[in-house]
């Protein structure tokens, strides 16, 4: 059932932000992912493109004045906190990791501003390692499909790892993010046009269908 649903979603899949930016460096992917937290892709993408045109690497970001960086990030959620984290993270990448983004979950989550979701996104999208990045879309959709019954993203991640074959872990975030942004919306989901409606008890139970 899981493999079937993922294969159906693959047919109408449109590239997520991280897929669109896959030609970026590992460091730029890390920064883009961190900035995208609680911010729409349509807001994040133009900003990261603008920043990386002028400040492409960690050496550039540590030199930029904090106020200037804050002004560049102004439209992004929690821009002041993220600006500080970007400068701290850049220095750590330079001094501790010789300008290379670490490739383990433990090292990634030790970086300022990098939580489980961001770390798993980097492992999956940047290093092509098995990981399930649980954001609001993955959490919502996997519960609506009744793959899991969880309250928190951390619980969802662990529950999904137990039921989804490891080779498919990378696909979960990639396909659910797109599906959650276009069809399985938080409020007023478009169940009538959902390609996996017949597998979804939540959608089938809606009286307005």
TORKOL-683106 format. One line per 3 residues: number of its first residue (from 1); their letters; for each residue x, y, z of N, C-alpha, C. Coordinates in steps of 0.1 Angstrom, whole numbers, plus 5000, padded with zeros to 4 digits. Last residue first. Layout:
BEGIN
NUM) A) X:Y:Z:X:Y:Z:X:Y:Z; ... $
END
This chain:
BEGIN
209) XXX) 4820:5153:5002:4824:5147:4990:4813:5141:4982; 4812:5161:5027:4810:5170:5016:4815:5165:5002; 4820:5143:5046:4806:5143:5042:4803:5152:5030 $
206) XXX) 4848:5123:5046:4843:5137:5046:4829:5137:5039; 4859:5098:5045:4849:5101:5055:4843:5115:5055; 4878:5099:5025:4865:5092:5022:4854:5095:5033 $
203) XXX) 4899:5112:5039:4892:5119:5027:4878:5112:5024; 4905:5093:5059:4901:5107:5062:4894:5114:5051; 4912:5071:5044:4899:5071:5052:4895:5085:5056 $
200) XXX) 4926:5067:5014:4926:5076:5025:4912:5077:5032; 4926:5055:4990:4934:5048:5001:4934:5056:5014; 4912:5070:4973:4906:5057:4977:4914:5050:4987 $
197) XXX) 4928:5093:4969:4917:5094:4978:4912:5080:4982; 4951:5098:4955:4951:5087:4964:4939:5086:4973; 4946:5121:4940:4949:5108:4933:4949:5096:4942 $
194) XXX) 4921:5144:4947:4933:5137:4953:4934:5123:4946; 4899:5159:4942:4909:5157:4931:4921:5149:4935; 4885:5159:4965:4878:5154:4953:4888:5152:4942 $
191) XXX) 4902:5170:4985:4900:5155:4984:4894:5151:4971; 4918:5193:4991:4911:5191:4978:4910:5176:4976; 4913:5206:5024:4920:5198:5015:4912:5195:5003 $
188) XXX) 4906:5228:5044:4900:5225:5031:4908:5218:5021; 4938:5231:5058:4924:5235:5058:4918:5233:5045; 4962:5219:5048:4958:5218:5062:4944:5221:5064 $
185) XXX) 4958:5200:5017:4960:5212:5024:4956:5211:5039; 4966:5181:4995:4962:5177:5009:4965:5189:5018; 4975:5198:4972:4962:5190:4973:4958:5188:4988 $
182) XXX) 4998:5213:4974:4989:5215:4963:4975:5209:4965; 5013:5208:4996:5013:5222:4992:5002:5224:4982; 5012:5180:4998:5006:5188:5009:5005:5203:5005 $
179) XXX) 5026:5172:4976:5011:5168:4977:5005:5177:4988; 5051:5182:4982:5044:5187:4970:5029:5184:4971; 5056:5167:5005:5056:5181:5006:5049:5187:4994 $
176) XXX) 5054:5140:4997:5044:5145:5006:5044:5161:5006; 5077:5137:4981:5064:5135:4975:5053:5141:4984; 5099:5143:4998:5099:5148:4985:5084:5148:4979 $
173) XXX) 5094:5127:5021:5094:5141:5022:5092:5148:5008; 5096:5101:5008:5085:5105:5016:5084:5120:5017; 5120:5094:4995:5108:5098:4987:5097:5104:4995 $
170) XXX) 5137:5084:5014:5140:5097:5007:5128:5103:5000; 5127:5059:5020:5127:5070:5030:5128:5083:5023; 5129:5037:5004:5119:5047:5000:5118:5059:5010 $
167) XXX) 5147:5020:5014:5150:5025:5001:5140:5036:4997; 5135:5011:5038:5146:5022:5039:5149:5028:5025; 5100:5009:5039:5113:5003:5035:5123:5014:5034 $
164) XXX) 5081:5019:5067:5085:5022:5053:5099:5016:5050; 5078:5013:5093:5069:5007:5084:5072:5010:5069; 5097:5026:5109:5093:5012:5112:5085:5005:5101 $
161) XXX) 5097:5052:5101:5109:5044:5098:5106:5029:5100; 5073:5061:5111:5074:5059:5096:5086:5050:5093; 5079:5064:5138:5069:5055:5134:5070:5051:5119 $
158) XXX) 5099:5084:5137:5102:5071:5143:5092:5061:5138; 5083:5106:5127:5096:5101:5120:5099:5087:5124; 5063:5109:5146:5060:5105:5132:5072:5099:5125 $
155) XXX) 5077:5118:5168:5070:5105:5168:5067:5100:5154; 5085:5142:5157:5095:5133:5161:5089:5119:5162; 5060:5156:5153:5068:5152:5142:5079:5141:5145 $
152) XXX) 5033:5143:5174:5044:5152:5172:5053:5147:5160; 5012:5125:5175:5009:5139:5178:5021:5148:5174; 5001:5097:5154:5011:5105:5162:5007:5119:5164 $
149) XXX) 4997:5071:5139:4988:5079:5147:4997:5086:5158; 5004:5063:5104:5008:5065:5118:4996:5072:5126; 4989:5059:5082:5001:5052:5083:5006:5052:5098 $
146) XXX) 4966:5073:5078:4966:5064:5089:4978:5054:5088; 4965:5094:5062:4964:5081:5055:4964:5070:5065; 4967:5114:5082:4955:5113:5074:4953:5099:5067 $
143) XXX) 4994:5109:5089:4983:5107:5098:4970:5105:5092; 5007:5116:5066:5009:5103:5071:4999:5099:5081; 4999:5144:5064:4995:5134:5054:4996:5119:5059 $
140) XXX) 5012:5156:5087:4997:5157:5084:4992:5145:5075; 5039:5150:5084:5032:5147:5096:5017:5146:5094; 5044:5161:5059:5047:5147:5061:5039:5142:5074 $
137) XXX) 5038:5189:5064:5031:5181:5054:5032:5166:5056; 5056:5197:5085:5041:5197:5087:5033:5189:5077; 5082:5172:5081:5077:5186:5083:5062:5186:5085 $
134) XXX) 5106:5150:5085:5092:5152:5088:5089:5166:5091; 5126:5132:5064:5124:5146:5070:5110:5149:5072; 5141:5103:5067:5127:5108:5066:5126:5122:5072 $
131) XXX) 5168:5089:5048:5163:5098:5059:5149:5102:5056; 5196:5076:5033:5183:5073:5038:5179:5082:5050; 5213:5101:5014:5214:5091:5024:5199:5088:5029 $
128) XXX) 5221:5121:4996:5214:5110:4991:5215:5098:5001; 5231:5145:5004:5240:5134:5004:5234:5121:5000; 5209:5163:4999:5222:5167:4995:5232:5155:4994 $
125) XXX) 5184:5150:5006:5185:5157:4993:5200:5160:4989; 5191:5135:5030:5183:5130:5019:5186:5137:5006; 5206:5152:5047:5210:5138:5044:5204:5133:5032 $
122) XXX) 5190:5175:5046:5203:5175:5041:5208:5161:5038; 5167:5165:5059:5166:5170:5045:5180:5170:5039; 5177:5159:5084:5173:5148:5076:5171:5153:5061 $
119) XXX) 5182:5186:5093:5193:5176:5092:5189:5164:5083; 5157:5197:5093:5167:5202:5085:5178:5192:5082; 5144:5180:5113:5139:5181:5099:5150:5186:5089 $
116) XXX) 5160:5184:5136:5159:5171:5130:5154:5172:5115; 5177:5216:5132:5169:5206:5139:5168:5193:5132; 5199:5241:5134:5197:5229:5126:5190:5218:5134 $
113) XXX) 5207:5263:5149:5195:5264:5141:5191:5252:5133; 5241:5254:5149:5231:5264:5153:5219:5264:5144; 5248:5218:5148:5250:5232:5143:5238:5241:5147 $
110) XXX) 5241:5194:5156:5249:5202:5166:5251:5216:5161; 5229:5182:5135:5220:5187:5145:5228:5195:5156; 5252:5173:5121:5243:5183:5116:5235:5190:5126 $
107) XXX) 5262:5153:5138:5270:5165:5136:5261:5177:5130; 5241:5135:5137:5245:5140:5150:5253:5153:5148; 5239:5128:5110:5228:5134:5117:5232:5141:5130 $
104) XXX) 5267:5135:5090:5260:5127:5099:5249:5135:5106; 5283:5151:5073:5274:5142:5067:5267:5132:5077; 5291:5187:5074:5292:5173:5079:5281:5164:5074 $
101) XXX) 5303:5206:5047:5291:5203:5055:5292:5189:5061; 5335:5221:5050:5327:5211:5044:5315:5208:5053; 5354:5238:5061:5345:5244:5051:5336:5233:5044 $
98) XXX) 5364:5224:5082:5373:5227:5071:5364:5231:5058; 5349:5221:5105:5348:5211:5094:5355:5214:5081; 5356:5241:5123:5355:5227:5128:5355:5217:5116 $
95) XXX) 5358:5265:5108:5368:5262:5119:5368:5247:5122; 5336:5265:5090:5350:5269:5086:5360:5263:5096; 5314:5258:5105:5317:5250:5092:5332:5253:5088 $
92) XXX) 5315:5278:5124:5317:5265:5128:5321:5256:5116; 5308:5300:5108:5321:5300:5114:5325:5286:5119; 5283:5293:5099:5293:5295:5089:5307:5294:5096 $
89) XXX) 5269:5294:5124:5270:5281:5116:5282:5282:5106; 5269:5321:5130:5275:5311:5139:5278:5298:5131; 5255:5331:5108:5268:5336:5110:5276:5326:5119 $
86) XXX) 5230:5318:5110:5238:5316:5098:5253:5320:5100; 5221:5327:5135:5225:5313:5134:5234:5310:5121; 5215:5353:5129:5226:5350:5139:5231:5336:5137 $
83) XXX) 5194:5349:5111:5206:5356:5107:5218:5353:5116; 5175:5336:5126:5182:5328:5115:5195:5336:5111; 5167:5356:5143:5173:5344:5149:5181:5337:5138 $
80) XXX) 5157:5374:5124:5168:5378:5133:5175:5366:5139; 5136:5359:5111:5148:5363:5103:5159:5368:5112; 5112:5345:5115:5123:5344:5125:5136:5349:5119 $
77) XXX) 5105:5341:5080:5101:5339:5094:5113:5338:5103; 5116:5365:5057:5116:5351:5062:5113:5351:5076; 5120:5391:5050:5107:5385:5046:5105:5371:5052 $
74) XXX) 5147:5397:5058:5135:5403:5065:5122:5396:5062; 5171:5390:5049:5163:5379:5054:5149:5384:5059; 5184:5414:5045:5183:5405:5034:5172:5394:5037 $
71) XXX) 5185:5424:5071:5177:5431:5061:5174:5422:5049; 5203:5406:5083:5189:5407:5087:5180:5414:5077; 5226:5414:5069:5221:5401:5067:5206:5400:5072 $
68) XXX) 5229:5439:5080:5227:5438:5066:5221:5424:5062; 5233:5433:5107:5222:5441:5103:5219:5440:5088; 5258:5419:5105:5246:5412:5110:5233:5420:5105 $
65) XXX) 5278:5422:5076:5273:5428:5088:5260:5422:5092; 5298:5394:5064:5287:5404:5062:5282:5409:5076; 5316:5375:5071:5321:5389:5069:5309:5399:5068 $
62) XXX) 5304:5351:5071:5309:5356:5084:5313:5370:5083; 5297:5348:5044:5286:5351:5053:5292:5356:5067; 5321:5342:5031:5314:5354:5028:5304:5358:5038 $
59) XXX) 5328:5318:5042:5337:5329:5044:5331:5342:5041; 5307:5301:5032:5307:5305:5047:5317:5317:5049; 5295:5315:5000:5301:5305:5009:5302:5310:5023 $
56) XXX) 5283:5335:4984:5281:5321:4981:5286:5311:4991; 5270:5363:4983:5277:5357:4995:5275:5342:4993; 5258:5370:4959:5268:5379:4965:5276:5373:4976 $
53) XXX) 5242:5349:4953:5249:5356:4942:5260:5365:4947; 5231:5342:4977:5242:5334:4972:5249:5340:4960; 5210:5361:4980:5221:5360:4989:5233:5353:4983 $
50) XXX) 5193:5355:4958:5199:5368:4959:5211:5368:4968; 5186:5329:4964:5193:5331:4952:5200:5345:4952; 5173:5333:4988:5185:5325:4988:5193:5327:4975 $
47) XXX) 5150:5348:4979:5160:5353:4989:5173:5346:4988; 5136:5331:4961:5142:5344:4956:5153:5349:4966; 5130:5309:4981:5138:5308:4969:5144:5320:4963 $
44) XXX) 5112:5319:5002:5126:5315:5004:5135:5315:4992; 5087:5324:4990:5094:5335:4997:5109:5332:4998; 5080:5300:4980:5079:5311:4971:5086:5323:4977 $
41) XXX) 5081:5284:5003:5091:5282:4993:5092:5294:4984; 5073:5300:5034:5069:5295:5021:5081:5294:5011; 5086:5290:5065:5085:5301:5055:5082:5294:5042 $
38) XXX) 5094:5272:5084:5083:5281:5087:5082:5293:5077; 5125:5270:5070:5117:5266:5081:5107:5276:5084; 5143:5280:5051:5129:5276:5046:5120:5272:5058 $
35) XXX) 5168:5283:5062:5159:5295:5061:5145:5291:5057; 5177:5256:5061:5175:5263:5074:5166:5275:5073; 5178:5253:5034:5169:5245:5042:5166:5251:5055 $
32) XXX) 5198:5271:5027:5185:5273:5021:5174:5265:5029; 5220:5261:5041:5215:5274:5044:5201:5276:5039; 5223:5236:5028:5221:5237:5042:5215:5250:5046 $
29) XXX) 5228:5245:5002:5216:5237:5004:5213:5237:5019; 5253:5258:5006:5241:5265:5002:5228:5258:5004; 5269:5235:5012:5267:5246:5022:5254:5254:5018 $
26) XXX) 5268:5221:4988:5263:5215:5000:5260:5226:5011; 5257:5243:4961:5267:5236:4969:5261:5230:4982; 5230:5236:4938:5237:5244:4947:5247:5236:4955 $
23) XXX) 5214:5219:4923:5227:5223:4917:5236:5232:4927; 5190:5218:4937:5199:5207:4938:5213:5209:4932; 5168:5234:4938:5181:5240:4941:5192:5229:4942 $
20) XXX) 5147:5218:4933:5150:5229:4923:5164:5235:4926; 5147:5202:4955:5150:5196:4942:5154:5207:4932; 5140:5221:4974:5154:5215:4975:5157:5208:4962 $
17) XXX) 5114:5227:4966:5124:5237:4966:5138:5231:4966; 5102:5199:4945:5102:5207:4957:5113:5218:4956; 5087:5194:4913:5099:5195:4921:5097:5204:4934 $
14) XXX) 5057:5176:4913:5065:5188:4909:5076:5190:4918; 5041:5145:4905:5051:5153:4913:5057:5165:4906; 5024:5128:4894:5020:5142:4893:5030:5151:4901 $
11) XXX) 5037:5103:4899:5032:5106:4886:5029:5121:4884; 5041:5101:4927:5053:5104:4918:5048:5108:4904; 5017:5092:4936:5021:5106:4939:5033:5110:4930 $
8) XXX) 5019:5065:4929:5009:5074:4924:5012:5088:4925; 5041:5057:4945:5042:5056:4931:5031:5065:4924; 5030:5060:4971:5041:5068:4967:5043:5068:4951 $
5) XXX) 5010:5041:4970:5006:5055:4972:5018:5064:4967; 5026:5017:4967:5015:5021:4957:5012:5035:4958; 5040:5017:4991:5047:5018:4978:5038:5022:4967 $
2) XX) 5019:5013:5009:5028:5025:5009:5035:5027:4996; 5008:4988:5000:5000:5000:5000:5009:5013:5000 $
END
